[in-house]
Amino acid sequence: MGCPSDWPEPIVRVQSLSESGKPIIPDRYIKPPPDRPSLNSIPQDINIPLIDLAGLKTGDQTARDTILNEISVACREWGFFQVINHGLSDELVDGAREIWREFFHQSMEVKQKYANSPKTYEGYGSRLGLQKGAILDWSDYYFLHYLPCSLKDHKKWPEKPASLREIVEEYSKEIVRLGKDLLEAFSINLGYKEDYLQNKFGGDDIGACLRVNFYPKCPQPDLTLGLSSHSDPGGITFLLPDENVSGLQVRRDDQWITVKPAHHAIIVNIGDQLQVISNAIYKSVEHRVIANPDKERVSLAYFYNPRSDLLIHPAPELVTPETPALYPAMTFDEYRLFIRTRGPQGKSQVESLKSQ
């Protein structure tokens, strides 16, 4: 089954709705009461773990073991953490975020040249999922491929601002390097050789793609979400947040924790494919984005994924009579199509795959 070549309904740009100045949002964006954000019940003093990666590759064994242990605890107990001293320069981190902000502030005519379709999702978009009449999220986005090289097409990357393609190339190269470093750490923590998970992902033949999220100001943020609750379908996600506007929330013990980004940090979270390979030792965790009445927000979500045609299944070494395989084998392509057809739906996607 393939994706249709067009969306089930005409696309409305959320940025245009926001800039219209209307005090109420259309019904299409109003979430059912149980899904709406509740600002009263969120603990303000809790945050996801912060891990300093300085010394992971170059430190002595004691320093390295300390960092590996912090990563292990974060993967098993949180599924989310943020990293500093990750190797990306401050200038690159700030430049990548701001060049995309410039893109979204160009004229609609310029952006519409890159309008996407559900066939590949590449380009300028405003909805996820294909269900007609679905309740939509208060956000626009831009999606592009970096790896494999056969999917990368600079013509589908914005031509303006002038330095965007160059900055995205440099940022992408650094994120892929960071992805390899963390997969090595994850492999060691699971008891394998450091190249184990990278090989499970396809060696150097992996997938890497970027979704830039633009969350416009919202006149009724208590009724909607910038991005509905979901877990990420891929391997690892690297999120470059907007430091000036919080919005990402992570589910923990039936509460939503608002992430407070550290300066120039990158947020890392486990995707569904790593939950499957680790047989649920590592958890991909539900998260969502709340809307803001006063400020727009820009973030870059980079997805580091297995090669799309490889069968992903629990690692045989982790399957025992006491801990049987929880998930059937499925290629990432098959799983991604399953997700894209249904849109964001909490953790129900990966949980529905569990062996009966």
C-alpha positions as CSV (number, residue, x, y, z in Angstrom):
1,M,0.0,0.0,0.0
2,G,1.4,3.4,-1.0
3,C,0.5,6.9,0.1
4,P,-1.9,8.9,-2.1
5,S,-0.4,11.7,-4.0
6,D,-2.6,14.5,-2.5
7,W,-4.1,15.5,0.9
8,P,-7.7,14.5,1.6
9,E,-8.7,18.2,2.0
10,P,-7.4,21.6,1.0
11,I,-4.3,22.7,3.0
12,V,-4.6,25.8,5.3
13,R,-1.4,27.4,6.5
14,V,-1.5,27.8,10.3
15,Q,0.8,30.8,10.0
16,S,-1.9,32.6,7.9
17,L,-4.6,31.8,10.5
18,S,-2.4,33.3,13.2
19,E,-1.5,36.4,11.2
20,S,-5.2,37.0,10.4
21,G,-5.6,38.3,14.0
22,K,-8.9,36.4,14.6
23,P,-9.4,35.8,18.4
24,I,-10.8,32.3,18.0
25,I,-9.3,29.3,16.3
26,P,-11.2,27.2,13.7
27,D,-13.0,24.1,15.0
28,R,-10.6,21.9,13.0
29,Y,-7.9,22.7,15.6
30,I,-9.9,22.3,18.8
31,K,-8.8,19.1,20.7
32,P,-11.2,16.9,22.7
33,P,-11.1,18.0,26.4
34,P,-9.0,15.1,27.6
35,D,-6.3,16.0,25.0
36,R,-6.1,19.7,25.8
37,P,-3.1,21.1,27.8
38,S,-3.7,21.5,31.5
39,L,-1.2,24.1,32.8
40,N,-2.2,23.6,36.4
41,S,-1.1,20.1,36.9
42,I,2.5,20.3,35.4
43,P,5.4,20.2,38.0
44,Q,7.6,23.2,37.2
45,D,10.7,22.0,39.1
46,I,11.3,18.8,37.1
47,N,13.3,18.6,33.9
48,I,14.7,15.9,31.7
49,P,18.3,14.8,32.5
50,L,21.2,17.1,31.3
51,I,24.3,15.2,30.2
52,D,27.7,16.8,29.4
53,L,29.3,14.8,26.6
54,A,32.8,16.3,27.0
55,G,35.0,13.3,27.6
56,L,32.8,10.7,25.9
57,K,35.3,10.3,23.1
58,T,38.4,11.8,24.5
59,G,38.2,11.5,28.3
60,D,39.8,8.9,30.6
61,Q,38.0,5.6,31.3
62,T,36.5,6.9,34.6
63,A,35.0,10.0,32.9
64,R,33.8,7.9,30.0
65,D,32.1,5.4,32.3
66,T,30.4,8.2,34.2
67,I,28.9,9.6,31.0
68,L,27.9,6.2,29.7
69,N,26.1,5.5,33.0
70,E,24.2,8.8,32.8
71,I,23.2,8.0,29.2
72,S,22.1,4.5,30.3
73,V,19.9,5.8,33.1
74,A,18.3,8.4,30.9
75,C,17.5,5.9,28.1
76,R,16.0,3.4,30.5
77,E,14.1,5.7,32.9
78,W,13.3,8.8,30.7
79,G,13.7,8.1,27.0
80,F,14.7,11.8,26.8
81,F,17.7,13.8,27.8
82,Q,19.6,16.9,26.6
83,V,23.3,17.1,25.8
84,I,25.8,19.9,26.0
85,N,29.4,19.8,24.7
86,H,28.0,17.8,21.8
87,G,30.6,19.1,19.2
88,L,28.3,21.5,17.3
89,S,29.5,25.1,17.5
90,D,27.3,27.7,19.1
91,E,27.3,29.6,15.8
92,L,26.0,26.6,13.9
93,V,23.3,25.8,16.5
94,D,22.0,29.4,16.5
95,G,22.5,29.8,12.7
96,A,20.5,26.7,11.8
97,R,17.5,27.8,13.9
98,E,17.5,31.4,12.8
99,I,18.0,30.7,9.0
100,W,14.8,28.6,9.2
101,R,13.0,31.3,11.1
102,E,13.9,33.6,8.1
103,F,12.4,31.0,5.7
104,F,9.1,31.0,7.5
105,H,8.9,34.8,7.5
106,Q,9.2,34.9,3.7
107,S,6.1,35.5,1.6
108,M,3.5,32.8,1.2
109,E,4.2,32.8,-2.5
110,V,7.8,31.9,-2.0
111,K,6.9,29.1,0.5
112,Q,4.1,27.7,-1.6
113,K,6.6,26.7,-4.3
114,Y,7.7,24.0,-1.9
115,A,4.3,22.7,-0.9
116,N,4.4,19.0,0.0
117,S,2.3,16.0,-0.7
118,P,1.7,12.9,1.5
119,K,3.7,10.8,-1.1
120,T,7.0,11.8,0.5
121,Y,6.2,14.6,2.9
122,E,9.1,16.5,1.5
123,G,8.7,20.3,1.5
124,Y,6.4,22.8,3.1
125,G,3.5,21.2,5.0
126,S,0.8,21.9,7.5
127,R,-0.6,18.5,8.5
128,L,0.4,14.9,9.4
129,G,-1.8,12.0,8.7
130,L,-4.4,11.3,6.0
131,Q,-7.7,10.9,7.9
132,K,-10.4,13.1,6.4
133,G,-11.9,15.4,9.0
134,A,-9.0,14.8,11.5
135,I,-8.4,17.4,14.2
136,L,-5.3,19.3,13.1
137,D,-2.3,20.7,15.0
138,W,-1.4,24.4,15.3
139,S,1.8,24.2,13.3
140,D,3.5,24.3,9.9
141,Y,6.7,22.5,9.0
142,Y,9.3,21.8,6.4
143,F,10.6,18.3,5.8
144,L,13.7,17.3,3.8
145,H,16.0,14.2,3.3
146,Y,19.7,14.2,3.9
147,L,20.5,10.4,3.8
148,P,20.6,8.2,1.9
149,C,22.2,10.3,-0.8
150,S,19.7,8.8,-3.3
151,L,16.9,10.7,-1.6
152,K,18.7,14.0,-1.0
153,D,17.6,16.6,-3.6
154,H,18.8,20.1,-3.1
155,K,16.1,21.3,-5.5
156,K,13.6,20.4,-2.8
157,W,15.5,22.4,-0.2
158,P,14.6,26.1,-0.1
159,E,16.7,28.3,-2.4
160,K,16.3,31.3,0.0
161,P,17.5,32.5,2.4
162,A,20.7,32.3,0.4
163,S,22.8,30.5,2.9
164,L,20.2,28.0,4.0
165,R,21.3,25.0,2.0
166,E,24.9,25.5,3.1
167,I,24.0,25.7,6.8
168,V,21.7,22.7,6.5
169,E,24.5,20.6,4.9
170,E,26.9,21.5,7.7
171,Y,24.3,21.0,10.5
172,S,23.2,17.6,9.0
173,K,26.8,16.3,8.8
174,E,27.3,17.2,12.5
175,I,24.0,15.6,13.6
176,V,25.0,12.3,11.7
177,R,28.3,12.3,13.5
178,L,26.6,12.8,16.9
179,G,24.1,10.0,16.0
180,K,27.0,7.6,15.4
181,D,28.6,8.6,18.7
182,L,25.4,8.0,20.7
183,L,24.6,4.7,19.0
184,E,28.1,3.5,20.1
185,A,27.2,4.6,23.7
186,F,23.9,2.8,23.5
187,S,25.5,-0.4,22.1
188,I,28.1,-0.5,25.0
189,N,25.4,0.1,27.5
190,L,23.3,-2.8,26.2
191,G,26.4,-5.1,26.4
192,Y,27.4,-5.1,22.8
193,K,30.4,-4.1,20.7
194,E,30.3,-0.4,20.0
195,D,29.3,-0.8,16.3
196,Y,26.4,-3.2,17.1
197,L,23.5,-0.8,16.8
198,Q,25.1,1.1,13.9
199,N,25.3,-2.1,12.0
200,K,21.7,-2.9,12.9
201,F,20.7,0.4,11.4
202,G,22.5,-0.4,8.2
203,G,26.1,0.7,8.8
204,D,26.8,3.9,6.9
205,D,23.7,3.3,4.8
206,I,21.2,4.9,7.2
207,G,18.4,7.4,6.9
208,A,18.6,10.9,8.2
209,C,15.9,13.5,7.6
210,L,14.9,16.9,9.1
211,R,11.6,18.4,10.0
212,V,11.6,22.1,10.9
213,N,8.6,23.0,13.0
214,F,7.1,26.5,13.0
215,Y,4.6,27.1,15.8
216,P,2.8,30.4,15.2
217,K,1.2,32.4,18.0
218,C,-2.2,31.0,19.0
219,P,-5.1,33.0,20.4
220,Q,-6.6,30.0,22.2
221,P,-3.7,27.8,23.3
222,D,-5.8,26.1,26.0
223,L,-7.9,24.5,23.3
224,T,-5.3,23.1,20.9
225,L,-1.7,21.7,20.6
226,G,1.2,22.7,18.4
227,L,1.9,19.0,17.9
228,S,-0.3,16.1,19.2
229,S,1.0,13.5,21.6
230,H,3.1,10.9,19.9
231,S,6.3,8.9,20.1
232,D,8.8,9.2,17.3
233,P,8.8,6.3,14.8
234,G,12.5,6.3,13.9
235,G,15.7,5.5,15.7
236,I,17.0,8.6,17.5
237,T,15.6,12.2,17.4
238,F,17.8,15.2,17.9
239,L,15.8,18.3,18.6
240,L,17.2,21.8,18.5
241,P,14.7,23.7,20.5
242,D,13.8,27.4,20.6
243,E,15.5,28.5,23.8
244,N,13.3,31.6,24.2
245,V,9.9,29.8,24.0
246,S,9.3,26.6,25.9
247,G,6.7,24.2,24.3
248,L,7.9,20.6,24.3
249,Q,6.3,18.4,27.0
250,V,7.3,14.8,27.9
251,R,5.0,12.4,29.5
252,R,6.3,10.9,32.8
253,D,4.2,9.0,35.3
254,D,1.0,10.3,33.8
255,Q,2.1,13.9,34.1
256,W,3.4,16.3,31.4
257,I,6.8,17.7,32.1
258,T,7.6,21.0,30.2
259,V,11.2,20.7,29.0
260,K,13.5,23.6,30.0
261,P,16.3,23.7,27.4
262,A,19.8,24.4,28.5
263,H,21.8,27.0,26.6
264,H,22.9,25.6,23.2
265,A,21.8,22.1,24.2
266,I,20.4,19.5,21.9
267,I,17.5,17.3,23.1
268,V,17.8,13.6,22.4
269,N,15.0,11.1,22.5
270,I,14.7,7.4,21.8
271,G,12.5,6.4,18.9
272,D,10.2,3.4,18.4
273,Q,12.9,1.5,16.4
274,L,15.3,1.5,19.3
275,Q,12.5,0.4,21.6
276,V,11.9,-2.6,19.3
277,I,15.6,-3.5,18.9
278,S,16.2,-3.2,22.7
279,N,13.0,-5.2,23.4
280,A,11.7,-2.3,25.4
281,I,14.8,-1.9,27.6
282,Y,15.0,1.6,26.1
283,K,11.7,3.4,25.9
284,S,10.4,5.7,23.2
285,V,8.4,8.2,25.2
286,E,5.2,10.1,24.4
287,H,5.7,13.8,23.9
288,R,3.7,16.8,22.6
289,V,4.0,20.5,22.0
290,I,1.8,23.2,23.5
291,A,0.9,26.4,21.8
292,N,1.8,29.9,23.0
293,P,-0.5,33.0,22.9
294,D,2.3,35.6,22.7
295,K,5.3,34.1,20.8
296,E,6.1,32.0,17.8
297,R,8.4,29.1,18.2
298,V,10.9,27.4,15.8
299,S,12.5,24.0,16.4
300,L,14.5,21.5,14.3
301,A,13.8,17.8,14.7
302,Y,16.4,15.6,13.1
303,F,15.6,11.9,12.7
304,Y,18.4,9.4,12.6
305,N,16.8,6.2,11.3
306,P,17.6,2.6,10.2
307,R,17.9,1.9,6.5
308,S,14.3,1.8,5.3
309,D,14.3,-1.7,3.9
310,L,16.0,-3.5,6.8
311,L,13.9,-5.8,9.0
312,I,13.9,-4.3,12.5
313,H,13.2,-6.7,15.4
314,P,14.3,-7.4,19.0
315,A,18.0,-8.2,19.2
316,P,18.3,-12.0,19.4
317,E,20.7,-11.7,22.3
318,L,18.1,-9.9,24.4
319,V,15.4,-12.6,23.8
320,T,15.2,-15.3,26.4
321,P,12.4,-17.6,27.8
322,E,12.1,-15.0,30.6
323,T,12.1,-12.0,28.2
324,P,10.5,-13.1,25.0
325,A,10.4,-10.9,21.9
326,L,7.8,-8.2,22.3
327,Y,7.6,-7.1,18.7
328,P,7.4,-8.8,15.3
329,A,9.9,-8.0,12.6
330,M,9.0,-5.1,10.3
331,T,10.9,-2.8,8.0
332,F,11.1,0.9,8.9
333,D,9.4,1.7,5.6
334,E,6.4,-0.5,6.6
335,Y,6.3,1.1,10.0
336,R,6.6,4.6,8.7
337,L,3.8,4.2,6.3
338,F,1.7,2.8,9.1
339,I,2.4,6.0,11.1
340,R,2.0,8.5,8.3
341,T,-1.4,7.1,7.4
342,R,-2.7,7.4,10.9
343,G,-1.0,10.6,12.1
344,P,0.2,11.2,15.7
345,Q,-1.6,8.9,18.1
346,G,0.3,8.8,21.4
347,K,2.1,5.6,22.1
348,S,-0.6,3.4,20.5
349,Q,1.3,2.9,17.3
350,V,4.3,0.9,18.7
351,E,2.2,-0.7,21.4
352,S,-0.2,-2.1,18.9
353,L,2.6,-4.0,17.3
354,K,3.4,-6.0,20.5
355,S,3.2,-9.8,20.0
356,Q,-0.1,-11.1,21.3
